[in-house]
Amino acid sequence: MPESNPVIKQTSFSPGGIRDIILKKKKEVKNIKGSSDDFVLITTSTDGSNFQNFVDIIDEVTVNNINHYYLDEITNADKKSFSKN
């Protein structure tokens, strides 16, 4: 069940950006489940995204050994949440 009021933070592909977030979340999954194999990355592109952003996130999937990831379409609810930030 998705959160009704998720916290949305802007990040980047620079050092200290998305890679650090992925590593932190994988560690949280490992602490809870005993393994980070159950970690799932769900990514959504906004209207401002470009092909290089897609390549960069797939690179992060590879570098961080993410076995399960999903490329989702942006919803109207997502757009509304992003516009608040």
CNS distance restraints for C-alpha pairs under 8 A (distance, minus, plus):
assign (resid   8 and name CA) (resid  81 and name CA) 7.85 0.50 0.50
assign (resid   8 and name CA) (resid  82 and name CA) 7.48 0.50 0.50
assign (resid   8 and name CA) (resid  85 and name CA) 7.52 0.50 0.50
assign (resid   9 and name CA) (resid  85 and name CA) 7.96 0.50 0.50
assign (resid  11 and name CA) (resid  17 and name CA) 5.38 0.50 0.50
assign (resid  11 and name CA) (resid  18 and name CA) 6.11 0.50 0.50
assign (resid  12 and name CA) (resid  17 and name CA) 4.91 0.50 0.50
assign (resid  12 and name CA) (resid  18 and name CA) 5.89 0.50 0.50
assign (resid  13 and name CA) (resid  17 and name CA) 5.39 0.50 0.50
assign (resid  13 and name CA) (resid  18 and name CA) 5.67 0.50 0.50
assign (resid  13 and name CA) (resid  19 and name CA) 7.24 0.50 0.50
assign (resid  13 and name CA) (resid  56 and name CA) 7.21 0.50 0.50
assign (resid  14 and name CA) (resid  18 and name CA) 7.60 0.50 0.50
assign (resid  15 and name CA) (resid  19 and name CA) 7.41 0.50 0.50
assign (resid  15 and name CA) (resid  20 and name CA) 7.75 0.50 0.50
assign (resid  16 and name CA) (resid  20 and name CA) 5.47 0.50 0.50
assign (resid  17 and name CA) (resid  21 and name CA) 6.65 0.50 0.50
assign (resid  18 and name CA) (resid  22 and name CA) 6.12 0.50 0.50
assign (resid  19 and name CA) (resid  23 and name CA) 6.16 0.50 0.50
assign (resid  19 and name CA) (resid  60 and name CA) 6.64 0.50 0.50
assign (resid  19 and name CA) (resid  64 and name CA) 7.75 0.50 0.50
assign (resid  20 and name CA) (resid  24 and name CA) 6.10 0.50 0.50
assign (resid  21 and name CA) (resid  25 and name CA) 6.15 0.50 0.50
assign (resid  22 and name CA) (resid  26 and name CA) 6.04 0.50 0.50
assign (resid  22 and name CA) (resid  64 and name CA) 7.70 0.50 0.50
assign (resid  23 and name CA) (resid  27 and name CA) 6.17 0.50 0.50
assign (resid  23 and name CA) (resid  64 and name CA) 7.48 0.50 0.50
assign (resid  24 and name CA) (resid  28 and name CA) 6.32 0.50 0.50
assign (resid  25 and name CA) (resid  29 and name CA) 6.27 0.50 0.50
assign (resid  25 and name CA) (resid  39 and name CA) 7.87 0.50 0.50
assign (resid  26 and name CA) (resid  30 and name CA) 6.17 0.50 0.50
assign (resid  26 and name CA) (resid  36 and name CA) 5.44 0.50 0.50
assign (resid  26 and name CA) (resid  39 and name CA) 6.02 0.50 0.50
assign (resid  27 and name CA) (resid  31 and name CA) 6.16 0.50 0.50
assign (resid  27 and name CA) (resid  36 and name CA) 6.75 0.50 0.50
assign (resid  28 and name CA) (resid  32 and name CA) 6.30 0.50 0.50
assign (resid  29 and name CA) (resid  33 and name CA) 5.76 0.50 0.50
assign (resid  29 and name CA) (resid  34 and name CA) 7.49 0.50 0.50
assign (resid  29 and name CA) (resid  35 and name CA) 6.84 0.50 0.50
assign (resid  29 and name CA) (resid  36 and name CA) 5.41 0.50 0.50
assign (resid  29 and name CA) (resid  38 and name CA) 7.12 0.50 0.50
assign (resid  29 and name CA) (resid  39 and name CA) 6.22 0.50 0.50
assign (resid  30 and name CA) (resid  34 and name CA) 4.73 0.50 0.50
assign (resid  30 and name CA) (resid  35 and name CA) 4.21 0.50 0.50
assign (resid  30 and name CA) (resid  36 and name CA) 4.37 0.50 0.50
assign (resid  30 and name CA) (resid  37 and name CA) 7.83 0.50 0.50
assign (resid  31 and name CA) (resid  35 and name CA) 7.31 0.50 0.50
assign (resid  33 and name CA) (resid  38 and name CA) 7.67 0.50 0.50
assign (resid  37 and name CA) (resid  66 and name CA) 7.88 0.50 0.50
assign (resid  37 and name CA) (resid  67 and name CA) 7.03 0.50 0.50
assign (resid  38 and name CA) (resid  68 and name CA) 7.66 0.50 0.50
assign (resid  39 and name CA) (resid  66 and name CA) 7.28 0.50 0.50
assign (resid  39 and name CA) (resid  67 and name CA) 7.80 0.50 0.50
assign (resid  39 and name CA) (resid  68 and name CA) 6.77 0.50 0.50
assign (resid  40 and name CA) (resid  66 and name CA) 7.40 0.50 0.50
assign (resid  40 and name CA) (resid  67 and name CA) 7.60 0.50 0.50
assign (resid  40 and name CA) (resid  68 and name CA) 4.93 0.50 0.50
assign (resid  40 and name CA) (resid  69 and name CA) 5.28 0.50 0.50
assign (resid  40 and name CA) (resid  70 and name CA) 7.57 0.50 0.50
assign (resid  41 and name CA) (resid  66 and name CA) 7.52 0.50 0.50
assign (resid  41 and name CA) (resid  68 and name CA) 6.53 0.50 0.50
assign (resid  41 and name CA) (resid  69 and name CA) 4.53 0.50 0.50
assign (resid  41 and name CA) (resid  70 and name CA) 6.28 0.50 0.50
assign (resid  42 and name CA) (resid  69 and name CA) 5.71 0.50 0.50
assign (resid  42 and name CA) (resid  70 and name CA) 4.80 0.50 0.50
assign (resid  42 and name CA) (resid  71 and name CA) 6.01 0.50 0.50
assign (resid  42 and name CA) (resid  72 and name CA) 6.67 0.50 0.50
assign (resid  43 and name CA) (resid  69 and name CA) 7.78 0.50 0.50
assign (resid  43 and name CA) (resid  70 and name CA) 6.36 0.50 0.50
assign (resid  43 and name CA) (resid  71 and name CA) 5.16 0.50 0.50
assign (resid  43 and name CA) (resid  72 and name CA) 5.96 0.50 0.50
assign (resid  44 and name CA) (resid  71 and name CA) 6.06 0.50 0.50
assign (resid  44 and name CA) (resid  72 and name CA) 5.05 0.50 0.50
assign (resid  44 and name CA) (resid  73 and name CA) 5.80 0.50 0.50
assign (resid  44 and name CA) (resid  74 and name CA) 5.73 0.50 0.50
assign (resid  45 and name CA) (resid  49 and name CA) 5.75 0.50 0.50
assign (resid  45 and name CA) (resid  72 and name CA) 7.65 0.50 0.50
assign (resid  45 and name CA) (resid  73 and name CA) 6.89 0.50 0.50
assign (resid  45 and name CA) (resid  74 and name CA) 6.38 0.50 0.50
assign (resid  46 and name CA) (resid  74 and name CA) 6.55 0.50 0.50
assign (resid  46 and name CA) (resid  79 and name CA) 7.77 0.50 0.50
assign (resid  49 and name CA) (resid  53 and name CA) 6.15 0.50 0.50
assign (resid  49 and name CA) (resid  54 and name CA) 7.82 0.50 0.50
assign (resid  50 and name CA) (resid  54 and name CA) 6.78 0.50 0.50
assign (resid  51 and name CA) (resid  55 and name CA) 6.35 0.50 0.50
assign (resid  52 and name CA) (resid  56 and name CA) 6.04 0.50 0.50
assign (resid  53 and name CA) (resid  57 and name CA) 6.26 0.50 0.50
assign (resid  54 and name CA) (resid  58 and name CA) 6.26 0.50 0.50
assign (resid  55 and name CA) (resid  59 and name CA) 6.13 0.50 0.50
assign (resid  56 and name CA) (resid  60 and name CA) 6.36 0.50 0.50
assign (resid  57 and name CA) (resid  61 and name CA) 6.29 0.50 0.50
assign (resid  58 and name CA) (resid  62 and name CA) 6.34 0.50 0.50
assign (resid  59 and name CA) (resid  63 and name CA) 6.05 0.50 0.50
assign (resid  60 and name CA) (resid  64 and name CA) 5.85 0.50 0.50
assign (resid  61 and name CA) (resid  65 and name CA) 6.05 0.50 0.50
assign (resid  61 and name CA) (resid  66 and name CA) 5.09 0.50 0.50
assign (resid  61 and name CA) (resid  67 and name CA) 7.89 0.50 0.50
assign (resid  61 and name CA) (resid  69 and name CA) 7.70 0.50 0.50
assign (resid  62 and name CA) (resid  66 and name CA) 6.44 0.50 0.50
assign (resid  74 and name CA) (resid  78 and name CA) 6.04 0.50 0.50
assign (resid  74 and name CA) (resid  79 and name CA) 6.97 0.50 0.50
assign (resid  75 and name CA) (resid  79 and name CA) 6.33 0.50 0.50
assign (resid  76 and name CA) (resid  80 and name CA) 6.15 0.50 0.50
assign (resid  77 and name CA) (resid  81 and name CA) 6.20 0.50 0.50
assign (resid  78 and name CA) (resid  82 and name CA) 6.09 0.50 0.50
assign (resid  79 and name CA) (resid  83 and name CA) 6.10 0.50 0.50
assign (resid  80 and name CA) (resid  84 and name CA) 6.68 0.50 0.50
assign (resid  81 and name CA) (resid  85 and name CA) 7.23 0.50 0.50
